[in-house]
Amino acid sequence: MAERQYDWKAIAKNPKFVELHHKKTAFLFGWWIFSCVYYFLLPIGAAYTPGIFKVKIIGVINFGYIFALSQFFVSWGIALYYSHVANKDFDRLTRELIDELHL
């Protein structure tokens, strides 16, 4: 069976592909910036404002522990949101591109 050849230059110039690439890049870049800022708030905040991170919330659990654990939940939330957006928008745009190019 012969391997199928694609005209990648034509695909890259297709308006639907350009739209898909732009939307995906904008979405991912925005969340990447948010994630980096949120991640680095922990070490920077602990270094420059240690008093806030030592505030007791529940028993021996302080704000620092809560903030560190929140990073797991925030990353899971971002992953769930990404899968929602990918299923709703990115997959739709990909299907439209495939249909238009008859692939």
C-alpha positions as CSV (number, residue, x, y, z in Angstrom):
1,M,0.0,0.0,0.0
2,A,1.5,3.4,-1.0
3,E,1.9,6.0,1.6
4,R,-0.3,9.1,1.1
5,Q,1.5,12.4,0.3
6,Y,0.1,15.7,1.5
7,D,0.9,19.2,0.3
8,W,1.9,20.6,3.7
9,K,2.6,24.1,2.2
10,A,-0.9,24.4,0.9
11,I,-2.4,23.1,4.1
12,A,-0.3,25.7,6.1
13,K,-1.7,28.5,3.9
14,N,-5.3,27.3,4.1
15,P,-7.4,30.0,6.0
16,K,-9.0,27.3,8.2
17,F,-5.6,26.0,9.2
18,V,-4.4,29.6,9.9
19,E,-7.5,30.2,12.1
20,L,-7.0,26.9,14.0
21,H,-3.3,27.6,14.5
22,H,-4.0,31.2,15.7
23,K,-6.8,30.2,18.1
24,K,-4.8,27.4,19.6
25,T,-1.6,29.5,19.9
26,A,-3.5,32.3,21.6
27,F,-5.2,30.0,24.0
28,L,-2.1,28.1,24.9
29,F,0.1,31.1,25.2
30,G,-2.3,32.9,27.5
31,W,-2.6,29.9,29.8
32,W,1.1,29.3,29.7
33,I,1.7,32.9,31.0
34,F,-0.9,32.4,33.7
35,S,0.6,29.1,34.8
36,C,4.2,30.4,34.9
37,V,3.1,33.4,37.0
38,Y,1.0,31.2,39.3
39,Y,3.8,28.7,39.7
40,F,6.5,31.3,40.5
41,L,4.3,33.1,43.0
42,L,5.0,30.3,45.4
43,P,8.8,30.6,45.7
44,I,8.8,34.3,45.1
45,G,6.0,34.9,47.6
46,A,7.6,32.6,50.2
47,A,11.0,34.4,49.8
48,Y,9.7,38.0,49.9
49,T,6.6,37.7,52.0
50,P,7.2,34.8,54.4
51,G,4.8,36.2,56.9
52,I,1.8,35.6,54.6
53,F,2.9,32.0,54.0
54,K,3.2,31.3,57.7
55,V,-0.4,32.3,58.5
56,K,-2.2,29.4,60.1
57,I,-5.4,28.4,58.3
58,I,-6.5,25.1,59.9
59,G,-4.5,23.8,62.8
60,V,-0.9,23.4,61.7
61,I,-1.8,23.9,58.0
62,N,-0.7,27.3,56.9
63,F,-1.3,29.4,53.8
64,G,1.9,28.2,52.2
65,Y,0.7,24.6,52.3
66,I,-2.7,25.6,50.9
67,F,-1.2,27.6,48.1
68,A,1.2,24.8,47.2
69,L,-1.6,22.3,47.1
70,S,-3.8,24.7,45.1
71,Q,-1.3,24.5,42.2
72,F,-2.3,20.8,41.7
73,F,-6.0,21.8,41.5
74,V,-5.3,24.8,39.3
75,S,-3.3,22.6,36.8
76,W,-6.1,20.0,36.8
77,G,-8.6,22.7,36.2
78,I,-6.6,24.1,33.3
79,A,-6.3,20.6,31.8
80,L,-10.0,20.1,32.0
81,Y,-10.7,23.5,30.5
82,Y,-8.3,22.8,27.7
83,S,-9.9,19.5,26.9
84,H,-13.3,21.2,26.9
85,V,-12.1,24.0,24.5
86,A,-10.2,21.4,22.3
87,N,-13.3,19.2,22.0
88,K,-15.6,22.2,21.3
89,D,-13.4,24.5,19.1
90,F,-10.2,22.9,18.0
91,D,-11.7,19.6,17.0
92,R,-14.5,21.4,15.1
93,L,-12.0,23.5,13.2
94,T,-9.9,20.4,12.4
95,R,-12.9,18.5,11.1
96,E,-13.8,21.5,8.9
97,L,-10.2,21.7,7.5
98,I,-10.1,17.9,6.8
99,D,-13.5,18.1,5.1
100,E,-12.5,21.1,3.0
101,L,-9.2,19.4,1.9
102,H,-10.9,16.0,1.3
103,L,-8.3,14.2,3.5
